[in-house]
Amino acid sequence: MNNEKRQLKISEVQKRIPKLYQACYLKAASGKASPREAIKAFCQSCVGYSNVADEIANCPDLSCSLFCYRPFKILPDASGKGLKGKTQGDFPP
């Protein structure tokens, strides 16, 4: 019974997620995602699925336990400053 309730809840949540992000959410919610994919799904949800790459790269929640693991981090240049527009792009939107 508990599994049926969970599946129903996942289905309800999925309906509110933009189609572009649904596959990532479903993979994470089903337990089939890698840790990186699960973190990506969490971060997408946290920023409300809006302007995902920029919002995650500029995440203001420095106390988040996943902050150091988030996708789309701005890569530092030789001076230690971020390279404008350059991100750790191993996670397409």
Backbone bond lengths (Angstrom), bond angles and torsions (degrees), N, CA, C in turn:
res aa  C-N    CA-C-N  psi(-1)  N-CA   C-N-CA  omega(-1)  CA-C   N-CA-C  phi
1 M - - - 1.449 - - 1.529 111.71 -
2 N 1.308 118.02 -42.40 1.454 122.36 -179.91 1.533 110.79 -59.87
3 N 1.338 117.55 -40.55 1.454 121.78 178.90 1.532 110.84 -63.88
4 E 1.337 117.10 -37.55 1.464 120.77 178.38 1.533 110.45 -64.80
5 K 1.315 116.76 -41.65 1.465 121.08 178.05 1.526 110.63 -63.03
6 R 1.325 115.84 -41.86 1.466 120.40 179.82 1.520 110.79 -64.15
7 Q 1.325 116.68 -44.67 1.467 120.55 179.12 1.532 110.89 -61.87
8 L 1.313 116.84 -39.33 1.464 120.85 177.91 1.528 110.53 -64.01
9 K 1.318 116.56 -43.77 1.469 121.30 179.18 1.530 110.71 -63.66
10 I 1.342 117.10 -43.44 1.468 121.19 178.31 1.525 110.02 -60.27
11 S 1.313 116.89 -42.84 1.465 121.88 178.93 1.526 111.28 -62.56
12 E 1.335 116.61 -41.13 1.466 120.93 178.27 1.524 111.54 -64.32
13 V 1.328 116.58 -43.26 1.464 121.28 179.58 1.524 110.18 -65.58
14 Q 1.316 116.64 -42.88 1.472 121.53 -178.77 1.527 111.33 -55.80
15 K 1.312 117.19 -38.16 1.467 121.30 -178.28 1.524 112.40 -63.15
16 R 1.325 117.06 -24.56 1.468 121.46 -178.88 1.524 112.86 -91.38
17 I 1.331 117.09 -5.40 1.464 121.82 -177.13 1.522 109.21 -95.34
18 P 1.344 118.18 135.20 1.469 119.52 175.84 1.535 110.48 -56.26
19 K 1.315 116.10 143.68 1.473 121.74 -175.38 1.529 112.66 -52.24
20 L 1.321 117.74 -36.49 1.463 121.80 -178.60 1.528 112.40 -57.79
21 Y 1.333 117.73 -29.18 1.459 122.05 -174.09 1.529 114.07 -107.38
22 Q 1.304 117.24 -2.52 1.458 120.74 -175.86 1.529 113.41 -64.38
23 A 1.321 117.85 -42.03 1.477 120.28 -177.71 1.529 110.94 -61.43
24 C 1.321 116.32 -42.34 1.469 120.57 179.27 1.526 109.94 -62.89
25 Y 1.331 116.65 -44.44 1.464 120.84 178.90 1.521 110.96 -61.36
26 L 1.338 116.61 -48.34 1.464 120.24 -176.90 1.521 112.09 -63.40
27 K 1.332 116.28 -37.91 1.465 119.84 178.34 1.533 110.03 -63.80
28 A 1.329 116.13 -43.62 1.464 120.00 179.71 1.526 111.16 -68.58
29 A 1.323 116.87 -43.82 1.461 120.68 -177.89 1.524 112.32 -66.27
30 S 1.338 116.71 -26.26 1.463 120.31 -179.73 1.525 112.44 -86.65
31 G 1.332 116.67 -7.13 1.462 120.48 -179.53 1.516 113.68 83.24
32 K 1.326 116.92 12.10 1.463 121.22 -178.02 1.527 112.85 -99.18
33 A 1.291 117.53 -1.10 1.463 121.91 -179.24 1.527 110.49 -84.84
34 S 1.334 114.70 151.98 1.461 119.76 171.46 1.530 107.25 -72.46
35 P 1.321 117.61 165.81 1.473 118.44 176.20 1.534 112.14 -55.77
36 R 1.316 117.81 -40.06 1.477 120.39 179.70 1.520 111.05 -64.03
37 E 1.330 116.56 -41.76 1.465 120.30 179.25 1.529 111.15 -66.48
38 A 1.325 116.29 -37.96 1.464 120.44 178.54 1.534 110.56 -66.10
39 I 1.307 117.09 -39.94 1.468 120.88 177.18 1.518 109.69 -64.77
40 K 1.328 116.91 -42.41 1.463 121.30 177.45 1.520 110.37 -57.94
41 A 1.338 117.16 -46.18 1.462 121.69 179.84 1.532 110.29 -61.51
42 F 1.335 116.80 -42.04 1.457 121.00 179.16 1.531 110.34 -62.21
43 C 1.329 116.56 -47.67 1.467 120.73 -178.35 1.528 111.10 -63.71
44 Q 1.319 117.42 -40.70 1.467 120.24 177.90 1.520 110.36 -59.43
45 S 1.314 116.06 -43.43 1.457 120.46 178.80 1.527 110.93 -64.98
46 C 1.307 115.86 -42.28 1.459 121.11 -177.47 1.531 111.85 -60.30
47 V 1.335 117.77 -38.09 1.470 121.17 -178.93 1.525 111.63 -88.76
48 G 1.321 117.16 3.45 1.455 120.58 175.12 1.519 114.39 75.87
49 Y 1.321 117.44 22.52 1.465 122.96 176.88 1.522 112.56 59.22
50 S 1.308 117.53 28.15 1.449 122.03 -179.18 1.524 110.06 -120.90
51 N 1.329 116.56 124.86 1.467 121.21 178.58 1.532 109.18 49.97
52 V 1.312 115.69 50.54 1.460 123.56 -167.37 1.526 114.40 -53.70
53 A 1.329 118.36 -55.09 1.468 120.46 -174.97 1.527 111.77 -58.94
54 D 1.329 117.23 -47.15 1.468 120.44 -179.16 1.525 111.97 -67.67
55 E 1.319 116.39 -43.19 1.469 119.92 -178.54 1.528 111.57 -63.49
56 I 1.329 116.58 -41.09 1.462 119.75 179.83 1.525 110.48 -71.91
57 A 1.331 117.70 -42.04 1.469 121.14 179.47 1.525 111.26 -60.04
58 N 1.331 116.18 -34.81 1.466 121.28 -178.03 1.528 111.90 -105.68
59 C 1.303 116.09 31.17 1.459 121.54 -177.28 1.533 110.85 -53.83
60 P 1.344 116.58 125.36 1.456 119.41 -179.26 1.534 113.71 -87.18
61 D 1.335 117.62 -7.74 1.464 120.50 -175.30 1.532 110.87 -85.29
62 L 1.311 115.40 79.14 1.463 121.10 -177.28 1.522 112.83 -65.55
63 S 1.322 117.46 -16.40 1.465 120.87 179.81 1.533 112.71 -92.42
64 C 1.327 117.62 -3.34 1.462 120.58 179.70 1.525 109.92 -62.07
65 S 1.313 116.25 133.79 1.469 119.76 -178.71 1.527 112.22 -67.02
66 L 1.324 118.01 -15.62 1.467 121.52 179.34 1.530 112.42 -103.69
67 F 1.315 117.92 5.01 1.465 121.93 -175.75 1.532 112.22 -52.95
68 C 1.299 118.03 -45.71 1.472 121.85 -177.79 1.524 112.89 -71.77
69 Y 1.316 116.79 -15.20 1.461 121.40 -176.53 1.525 112.81 -105.91
70 R 1.335 117.82 -1.02 1.456 120.87 -173.69 1.528 111.22 -65.37
71 P 1.339 116.75 149.36 1.458 120.11 174.74 1.532 109.79 -76.33
72 F 1.300 116.39 170.17 1.473 123.66 175.19 1.520 114.06 64.54
73 K 1.342 116.92 27.61 1.463 119.08 177.70 1.527 109.28 -66.07
74 I 1.320 116.49 143.15 1.462 120.90 177.05 1.518 108.18 -75.88
75 L 1.324 115.18 126.52 1.468 120.52 -177.87 1.525 110.41 -79.46
76 P 1.330 117.95 136.55 1.465 120.18 178.54 1.528 111.03 -78.08
77 D 1.318 116.00 148.74 1.461 119.90 172.78 1.530 108.43 -91.77
78 A 1.305 118.53 -172.12 1.468 122.23 -176.07 1.527 112.26 -60.73
79 S 1.335 116.84 -29.32 1.466 119.67 -178.70 1.528 111.81 -82.53
80 G 1.334 116.43 -5.16 1.453 120.05 -179.68 1.511 113.01 92.49
81 K 1.339 116.65 -3.92 1.461 120.72 178.14 1.522 108.76 -90.31
82 G 1.300 116.25 155.93 1.461 120.77 -179.94 1.518 111.81 -69.84
83 L 1.312 116.20 144.36 1.449 121.36 174.55 1.525 107.98 -84.67
84 K 1.307 116.54 116.67 1.450 120.06 -177.28 1.517 111.19 -58.28
85 G 1.320 115.35 125.61 1.456 120.46 176.56 1.525 114.13 81.68
86 K 1.311 118.43 -5.67 1.461 120.97 179.79 1.520 108.64 -102.07
87 T 1.311 116.03 122.17 1.450 119.97 179.99 1.504 110.73 -129.10
88 Q 1.290 114.80 166.09 1.457 121.45 175.49 1.514 105.51 -74.61
89 G 1.324 116.18 89.22 1.452 121.47 -166.67 1.511 116.10 -88.45
90 D 1.296 119.39 37.26 1.449 119.19 178.62 1.525 110.85 -84.42
91 F 1.337 117.49 5.72 1.458 121.04 177.64 1.521 109.90 -128.24
92 P 1.326 118.21 95.42 1.464 118.30 176.21 1.528 109.90 -66.72
93 P 1.328 117.33 156.85 1.467 119.49 -178.09 1.465 110.96 -60.58
